[in-house]
Amino acid sequence: MRSVLLFILSVSLVACGTNRNVYKSSDFEAKAYRHKTVAILPLKITQTGHVSKKETTESINATNEKWAYVFQESLLSYALKHTSKNKKSPIITFQSIQKTNAILKEAGLSIDDM
């Protein structure tokens, strides 16, 4: 019985780990050749679902903004790893997150404005 459960658990973990959906535009290749540097912008994150009574709107907004920057870093990390493995893709560089966020701040743009 234990070996059957272990087998099922192993198969399900392997199945979950092999999901590699990469979402990109259908004309990505054509547009990528025109760009040399790409900047990854922070995304606006919206919380849905149950909100506890202790949460305030300000704390929710602050948490969402923090997660937007964490997601931005994660997406850059994934993109750097993915482009280094794919030798046939066009050669592009990624602008640093610090520079991107500094340019946005200098222009007076917030995550809500984008």
N, C-alpha and C positions, 0 to 999 in steps of 0.2 A: 504494500500500500504506500509506504514512504517513497519507494522508488518511482511509482507512478506519479505521485504528487511532485516529486523533484523533477521528473521529466516534463510534466505539464508546465511547471514554473519556468524551467529552462527554455522551453520552446516559446513561451509567451514573452520572456525577456529578450530573446533573440529577435523575435518578430517585431517587438517595439523598437529595438535598436537599429533595425535596418530601414526604417522609414526615412527616406532622404528626399522629401519634396523640396524642390528649389523653385521658387516662384520668380519669374522674370518676364519682362515684356516680350511679346512676339517679335518685335523688331530690335531687340537688344543688341545683336551683333552689328547691325548697320549703324546704330547710334553710338555704340561703344568706340568705334574707330575714330569718331570725330572728337572724342573727349580724351584728354591726357590725365587730368586729375579729377577725382570724384570726391565729393563731400557727403558724408552721411549725417542727415539732420536728426535732431531728437524728435520723437513722435509725441503727439498728444495722446495721453492715456486717460481713459474715462472709466471710472469704477462704477459697476452696476451690481445690483443684488442687495443683500441685507446690509444695512449700516447700523452699527450699535449706537445706543443712545449717548455713549461717551464721546463719540466722534463728532468733531465740528467740521464745518465746511472748509475752514482754513487748513486743518490737519489733513483732510482728504486731499485737498489740492497740493499741499506740500509733498505728500507721499506719492501722488501721481507724477509730479514733476521730477522727483527723485528717481522713480522707476523709468521715466522717459530717458533720462541720462544713462541709466544702467543698461537699458535696451539699446541705446545708441552705441555704447561701448561693446556690447555683446555682438551686435550686428557687424561692427567693424572687425572684430576678432574673427567672426565666422567668414566674412568676405576675404580677409587676408589669408586665412587658412585655405579657403576654397580656390582662390586665384593662384596660390603658389603650387597647388597640385595639378591644376589644369594648364598645361603648357601650350595648348592650342588657342587659348583665349587671347584677346588683344591685350597688349601691355598697357596697363593704366596704373596710376599711383592713387593712393587714398590720402586725402588731406587729413591732418591730425584733428582729433576731436577738440583739443584745446583751441586750435586756430579757428575751426568752424564756429565754435561757441563764442569765441572772442569777436569774430566778425559779426555774428548775429546780435550780440550785446551792443557792439559799437553802432550798429544800424538801428538799434532800439526795437528789435524784434523779439518777442517772447514766443514761447511754445504755442500759446493761444492765437497769436497773430499769424503763425505759419499755417 
